[in-house]
Amino acid sequence: MILCGQTMAGVVGSDEDYLEQLGQLPALGRDLIQPAHEVGRASRKRRTSQVRFRGQRPAARLAREAQLKVKEMVRAPSDSYRSLTSATDRNPT
């Protein structure tokens, strides 16, 4: 819906550069999604039964959110873990 509105704005405003940039979005999306497809194919070959996410500091929250999304959307077993940190990571100077 947003993309449709943006395209209409580009057409009404006669902004050819903007419309060209919008036209590049499908290819960019395919490039971003391709790694996920490769992971999916690899997991099917290995018959993966569980997905694990690991993150450190702010990325730990992202790992937890990704784990929850997998559980909710795919209904696959998944876990999230905090990365091991050294003493210097816990007490920065």
Secondary structure as GFF3:
##gff-version 3
##sequence-region A 1 93
A	DSSP	alpha_helix	2	12	.	.	.	ID=ss1
A	DSSP	alpha_helix	16	23	.	.	.	ID=ss2
A	DSSP	alpha_helix	25	46	.	.	.	ID=ss3
A	DSSP	beta_strand	51	55	.	.	.	ID=ss4
A	DSSP	alpha_helix	58	69	.	.	.	ID=ss5
A	DSSP	pi_helix	70	74	.	.	.	ID=ss6
A	DSSP	beta_strand	78	82	.	.	.	ID=ss7
A	DSSP	alpha_helix	87	90	.	.	.	ID=ss8
###
